[in-house]
Amino acid sequence: MKKIIEVLCDAIRAGIDHVAIDVDEPEKAGGEVFITLTRGAKLVVVQWSSDQRFGISDGLKSGFGVEAPDLVIEGIPEAVGEIARILDDE
């Protein structure tokens, strides 16, 4: 069975064109995973943890090192939709 991060990355690749994906795995089992997505000058950071699910931040508006994501989303289709919205936003 695929890990949820692999499923999310596969869905992003299938649903969003020309996006670079960098996955930062946790140092210890059960830790948070950070996924950095870039397309051109756009940047989205996805934070995943089993208790919080998908935390999504517009990296250009939020910056790095923020304590909380802009939005928390439960499901993969919704997460991909929000990521696409941020990357497509002018």
FENUR-V337184 format. One record per helix or strand of 3 or more residues. SS is the DSSP state (a for helix, b for strand). FROM is the first residue (numbers start at 1). TO is the last residue. If there is no record, write none. Layout:
SS	FROM	TO
SS	FROM	TO
//
This chain:
a	4	15
b	20	24
b	33	39
b	42	49
b	53	58
a	59	62
b	71	73
a	76	88
//
